[in-house]
Amino acid sequence: MKDLKLYLDKLHSDSEHCLTISKTALNDKKREVFETLAATYRKLASDIEAVIATNTILDEERDKRLIGLLGKDNSDADNIDEIAKLLRRSSEDLKPDE
């Protein structure tokens, strides 16, 4: 998650840098190219923000479920099996689609 946040910060920074270049460009074509590039960086940043938000929600739901399982009066073996299933499922969610 930290890598995504670093990448997000870089995209925002690059977008601002491209906007600055576009505002100071004397050539119309150069201005247009850097405005387009800035818009692309903003779109990528928006997509990364959506991924971060989705992962945060999934992590919170998994944590709540784990806490619920740990507090149940079921047998320890049942809780451990359920926790293992939950953790396996969350690690599969992190794998890229093939």
Stockholm file with secondary structure:
# STOCKHOLM 1.0

chainA/1-98         MKDLKLYLDKLHSDSEHCLTISKTALNDKKREVFETLAATYRKLASDIEAVIATNTILDEERDKRLIGLLGKDNSDADNIDEIAKLLRRSSEDLKPDE
#=GR chainA/1-98 SS CHHHHHHHHHHHHHHHHHHHHHHHCSSHHHHHHHHHHHHHHHHHHHHHHHHHHHHHHHHHHHHHHHHHHHHSCSCHHHHHHHHHHHHHHHHHHHSCCC
#=GC SS_cons        CHHHHHHHHHHHHHHHHHHHHHHHCSSHHHHHHHHHHHHHHHHHHHHHHHHHHHHHHHHHHHHHHHHHHHHSCSCHHHHHHHHHHHHHHHHHHHSCCC
//
